[in-house]
């Protein structure tokens, strides 16, 4: 089964905070800026790993 994943590529995605804010400024609220840990918006800033296998 391990042989099925020989053609995998991974990429670490680190969002640019300024870009995230610019793209989402219509949905950002004062509450977000006052308490960034208490909102789901923090997920937009999370570093993530994307993996594609063929």
TORDRENVEX-634227 format. One line per field, with one value per residue (C-alpha): y, x, z; residue in three letters; residue number from 1. Coordinates in steps of 0.02 Angstrom, whole numbers, m for minus. Layout:
N
yy <- Y, ...
xx <- X, ...
zz <- Z, ...
lumlum <- ALA, ...
vexlum <- NUM, ...
***
This chain:
54
yy <- 0, 120, 113, 202, 365, 381, 529, 641, 824, 928, 1115, 1214, 1362, 1512, 1646, 1826, 1917, 2078, 1982, 1887, 2049, 2133, 1986, 1974, 2152, 2155, 2014, 2067, 2154, 2254, 2099, 2006, 2137, 2149, 1959, 1869, 1704, 1700, 1693, 1571, 1704, 1645, 1491, 1606, 1640, 1458, 1377, 1222, 1078, 1033, 863, 803, 623, 549
xx <- 0, 143, 191, 29, 98, 261, 198, 150, 196, 177, 174, 173, 55, 91, m40, 18, m78, m93, m162, m287, m349, m363, m462, m578, m595, m781, m808, m681, m757, m694, m722, m594, m461, m503, m503, m420, m412, m599, m654, m651, m562, m399, m410, m374, m201, m158, m8, m67, 4, m70, m29, m71, m45, m64
zz <- 0, 33, m152, m196, m127, m223, m324, m179, m166, m9, 16, 177, 161, 273, 242, 233, 373, 273, 124, 232, 310, 140, 68, 218, 279, 241, 368, 498, 648, 794, 901, 796, 824, 1011, 1035, 889, 985, 1016, 835, 690, 589, 668, 554, 407, 480, 518, 434, 344, 242, 74, 0, m174, m228, m400
lumlum <- UNK, UNK, UNK, UNK, UNK, UNK, UNK, UNK, UNK, UNK, UNK, UNK, UNK, UNK, UNK, UNK, UNK, UNK, UNK, UNK, UNK, UNK, UNK, UNK, UNK, UNK, UNK, UNK, UNK, UNK, UNK, UNK, UNK, UNK, UNK, UNK, UNK, UNK, UNK, UNK, UNK, UNK, UNK, UNK, UNK, UNK, UNK, UNK, UNK, UNK, UNK, UNK, UNK, UNK
vexlum <- 1, 2, 3, 4, 5, 6, 7, 8, 9, 10, 11, 12, 13, 14, 15, 16, 17, 18, 19, 20, 21, 22, 23, 24, 25, 26, 27, 28, 29, 30, 31, 32, 33, 34, 35, 36, 37, 38, 39, 40, 41, 42, 43, 44, 45, 46, 47, 48, 49, 50, 51, 52, 53, 54
***
